Amino acid sequence: MEAKLAKKVKLEIGEELFEFKTQKAAKDFFTKILYKYPKKAVIDDERDHLALMALIQNHPESQTKIGNGIASFYIDDAMMGTRCFHINRVDGSFTDFSLGSAITGRGDTLFDEIKEACREAVRPAIRRAKEKYFKEYANEDGKIRCELSGELISRDEANCDHKDLLAFHNLVTTWVAGYELSKGIKITRDMLSPPKDNQYITTFINQDAKENWVKYHHRLVNEKGSMRIVKQRENLKRATSAKITASKNPLYLHEPE
């Protein structure tokens, strides 16, 4: 079998060239810049600023992100306690941009955005369930055992995990197929919140789709008892292992003619 070659990343601005052997190398380089500065701080190192000027050119929405021009870059909060790069434009407006999208040159797919909207729709219920679980089962130190590692963990260390074949990715995949079949329509981009500056999360604006998804999610999770508390690191380690992926040479079924 032919080995898959790592994808190089070349970022240019004027006569300057930032070249990386792999996308991971590029991500590591810019992540160091991301955590080099305190939050709200303007990136004042000339070389760092130049690297980000080259990086933003590779973003799939570069023209929209740059707008009338870039005055400076700075670091600020994103979602779920993370941070990301932000742009101060020359007209006084500001926006954020995704490091991952800028490195790959690709934006999220429609399914990526649907999955994000699905996650956001059930987030409040999952948060309430997590709080209730810790109140009922935590020891006197406020900790419970991770179901995967057996390690005692605090509420801040814990993630709510959709297990095995009912992993979140799979739930969304099967819901999308069922919703589109039952409704006779496709889930389209206009059923989700439109892109805008400083929008970190995509949400449903179609209430029927949102309510249908939430009911589907809660019913399966509750019927199968498929949600559990695990340590964040354990959850991330298995994040891709339970996805339904297509076969390399799939067999397709057809109705008789």
Summary of the structure (lengths in Angstrom):
residues: 257
radius of gyration: 21.5
end to end distance: 37.9
largest distance: 67.4
contacts: 641
relative contact order: 0.10
helix: 42%
strand: 18%
